[in-house]
Amino acid sequence: MIKVKYTTLSVWFWKQFSHWGAKRNFREFRVKGLENLPDNLDEHAMLMIGNHKTMWDPFWVIDLCHKYFNKRFHAMMLERELEKRMLLRTGGAYSINPGTRSMVESIKYTLELLEKPGNLVLYFPQGRLFSQYEHKMDFQPGIEKVLNRLRKPVHVCFYVAFIDYLEHFKPTLTFYLTSVPLKSVKTTEQLQLAF
């Protein structure tokens, strides 16, 4: 299992890179639904679950994380993909290798991260990139192992990101956020239905 390797410089670099990437590639970056999130975000860690349609997704969430949540960003990533891009571990990426013994270690690491109120863990439940025009997302099993072993309260937040050009040359990126009560999502099926 590959763990996160943060440094003071890497935190600054990925924050700047993410903000620059959003600003350079999009006409506007909108966030809707902040009012749906609990007021006590700083009291507990956050598990953010979203649609995964582009390699930019984690960087947009880094930008959100610094602007609105003031939390340290972490993202679970397939080990074979992270091995090709090891620099990403300095930005918060850590690995999971589904179907292997090391998956237990990845779940344990995720639980450790979610015990610290200052952390945000990004999770893409479908385990692959897919088009924003696909309406049904099939969640991979595994997240329920995390949800059912949590020892401390955690904020579960869903997000969906959409890109629209409309009449402009540069697209608008819109994030839709909502909070989900942890007690209502204990299985993969419940999580998928809630999403």
C-alpha positions as CSV (number, residue, x, y, z in Angstrom):
1,M,0.0,0.0,0.0
2,I,1.2,3.5,-0.9
3,K,0.6,6.2,1.7
4,V,0.3,9.9,1.5
5,K,3.6,11.8,1.8
6,Y,2.9,15.5,2.5
7,T,5.5,18.2,3.0
8,T,4.9,21.9,3.7
9,L,6.0,22.7,0.1
10,S,3.7,20.1,-1.5
11,V,0.7,21.4,0.4
12,W,1.4,24.9,-1.0
13,F,2.1,23.6,-4.5
14,W,-1.0,21.5,-4.9
15,K,-3.2,24.3,-3.5
16,Q,-1.8,26.7,-6.1
17,F,-1.9,24.1,-8.9
18,S,-5.5,23.2,-8.2
19,H,-6.6,26.9,-8.0
20,W,-4.7,27.7,-11.2
21,G,-6.1,24.7,-13.0
22,A,-9.7,25.7,-12.2
23,K,-9.1,29.3,-13.1
24,R,-7.3,28.6,-16.3
25,N,-9.6,26.0,-17.7
26,F,-13.0,27.4,-16.6
27,R,-14.9,30.6,-17.1
28,E,-16.5,30.2,-13.6
29,F,-16.3,27.8,-10.7
30,R,-19.8,27.6,-9.0
31,V,-20.5,25.8,-5.7
32,K,-24.2,25.1,-4.9
33,G,-25.5,23.5,-1.7
34,L,-23.0,24.8,0.9
35,E,-26.1,25.7,2.9
36,N,-27.0,21.9,2.9
37,L,-23.8,21.1,4.9
38,P,-23.7,21.0,8.7
39,D,-22.5,24.0,10.6
40,N,-20.0,22.0,12.7
41,L,-17.8,20.9,9.8
42,D,-14.6,21.6,11.8
43,E,-15.6,19.2,14.6
44,H,-15.4,16.0,12.4
45,A,-13.5,14.6,9.4
46,M,-15.3,14.6,6.1
47,L,-15.9,11.7,3.7
48,M,-16.6,13.2,0.3
49,I,-18.2,11.0,-2.4
50,G,-18.5,12.1,-5.9
51,N,-18.8,11.4,-9.6
52,H,-15.5,10.7,-11.4
53,K,-15.4,11.9,-15.0
54,T,-12.1,13.6,-15.5
55,M,-8.5,13.5,-14.1
56,W,-9.2,17.0,-12.8
57,D,-11.8,15.9,-10.3
58,P,-9.4,15.5,-7.3
59,F,-7.8,18.9,-8.1
60,W,-11.2,20.6,-8.0
61,V,-11.9,19.1,-4.6
62,I,-8.5,20.3,-3.4
63,D,-9.6,23.8,-4.3
64,L,-13.0,23.3,-2.6
65,C,-11.2,21.9,0.4
66,H,-9.0,24.9,0.9
67,K,-11.7,27.5,0.1
68,Y,-14.7,26.2,2.1
69,F,-13.7,23.4,4.4
70,N,-10.2,24.2,5.7
71,K,-9.3,20.5,5.8
72,R,-6.3,18.4,4.7
73,F,-7.1,16.6,1.4
74,H,-6.7,12.9,0.9
75,A,-7.9,10.7,-2.0
76,M,-8.1,7.0,-2.5
77,M,-6.7,5.9,-5.8
78,L,-6.1,2.6,-7.6
79,E,-2.6,1.4,-6.8
80,R,-1.7,0.7,-10.4
81,E,-2.6,4.2,-11.4
82,L,-0.8,5.8,-8.4
83,E,2.3,3.8,-9.2
84,K,2.4,5.6,-12.6
85,R,2.0,9.0,-10.9
86,M,3.9,8.8,-7.6
87,L,4.1,12.6,-7.3
88,L,0.3,12.6,-6.5
89,R,1.0,11.1,-3.1
90,T,2.5,14.5,-2.1
91,G,-0.9,15.9,-2.9
92,G,-2.9,13.6,-0.7
93,A,-3.3,10.4,-2.9
94,Y,-3.0,7.0,-1.3
95,S,-3.6,3.6,-2.8
96,I,-6.0,0.7,-2.8
97,N,-5.6,-2.6,-4.6
98,P,-9.1,-4.2,-4.7
99,G,-9.3,-7.9,-4.3
100,T,-5.8,-8.2,-2.6
101,R,-4.7,-8.6,1.0
102,S,-3.4,-5.0,1.0
103,M,-7.0,-3.8,0.6
104,V,-7.4,-4.4,4.4
105,E,-4.4,-2.0,5.0
106,S,-6.0,0.7,2.8
107,I,-9.3,0.5,4.7
108,K,-7.5,0.7,8.0
109,Y,-5.5,3.7,6.7
110,T,-8.8,5.4,5.6
111,L,-10.3,4.8,9.0
112,E,-7.2,6.4,10.7
113,L,-7.5,9.4,8.4
114,L,-11.2,9.8,9.2
115,E,-10.5,9.8,13.0
116,K,-8.9,13.3,12.7
117,P,-11.3,16.2,12.4
118,G,-8.9,18.2,10.1
119,N,-9.0,15.6,7.3
120,L,-11.1,15.2,4.2
121,V,-11.1,11.9,2.3
122,L,-12.3,11.9,-1.3
123,Y,-13.8,8.6,-2.5
124,F,-15.0,7.7,-6.1
125,P,-17.4,4.8,-5.5
126,Q,-17.5,3.6,-9.1
127,G,-13.7,3.0,-9.2
128,R,-13.3,4.3,-12.7
129,L,-13.7,7.4,-14.9
130,F,-17.1,7.7,-16.6
131,S,-19.0,10.2,-18.7
132,Q,-21.0,12.9,-17.0
133,Y,-23.9,11.9,-19.3
134,E,-24.2,8.5,-17.6
135,H,-26.9,8.9,-15.0
136,K,-26.5,5.5,-13.2
137,M,-23.4,5.0,-11.2
138,D,-22.6,1.4,-10.0
139,F,-20.9,1.6,-6.7
140,Q,-18.1,-0.9,-6.1
141,P,-18.3,-2.8,-2.8
142,G,-15.8,-1.9,-0.2
143,I,-16.9,1.5,1.1
144,E,-19.3,-0.2,3.6
145,K,-16.2,-1.7,5.3
146,V,-15.2,1.9,6.1
147,L,-18.7,3.1,7.0
148,N,-19.3,0.2,9.4
149,R,-16.0,0.5,11.2
150,L,-15.9,4.2,11.9
151,R,-15.2,4.8,15.6
152,K,-15.9,8.6,15.5
153,P,-18.6,10.7,13.9
154,V,-17.8,11.7,10.3
155,H,-19.6,14.1,7.9
156,V,-20.6,12.3,4.7
157,C,-20.9,14.7,1.8
158,F,-22.0,13.9,-1.8
159,Y,-21.0,16.0,-4.7
160,V,-21.8,16.0,-8.4
161,A,-19.8,18.2,-10.8
162,F,-21.0,19.2,-14.2
163,I,-19.3,21.1,-17.0
164,D,-21.4,23.4,-19.2
165,Y,-20.3,25.6,-22.1
166,L,-23.6,27.2,-23.1
167,E,-22.8,30.4,-25.0
168,H,-19.2,30.7,-23.8
169,F,-15.9,29.5,-25.2
170,K,-14.7,28.4,-21.7
171,P,-17.0,26.1,-19.7
172,T,-18.5,26.7,-16.3
173,L,-17.9,24.1,-13.6
174,T,-20.7,23.6,-11.2
175,F,-20.4,21.6,-8.0
176,Y,-23.6,20.5,-6.3
177,L,-23.1,19.5,-2.6
178,T,-25.3,17.8,0.0
179,S,-24.8,16.2,3.4
180,V,-26.0,12.7,4.2
181,P,-26.7,11.3,7.7
182,L,-24.2,8.6,8.4
183,K,-26.7,6.3,10.0
184,S,-28.7,6.2,6.7
185,V,-25.8,4.8,4.6
186,K,-24.3,1.7,6.1
187,T,-24.3,-0.5,2.9
188,T,-23.1,0.0,-0.6
189,E,-26.7,-0.3,-1.8
190,Q,-27.9,2.3,0.6
191,L,-25.1,4.6,-0.4
192,Q,-25.8,4.2,-4.1
193,L,-29.5,4.8,-3.6
194,A,-28.9,7.9,-1.5
195,F,-26.5,9.2,-4.2
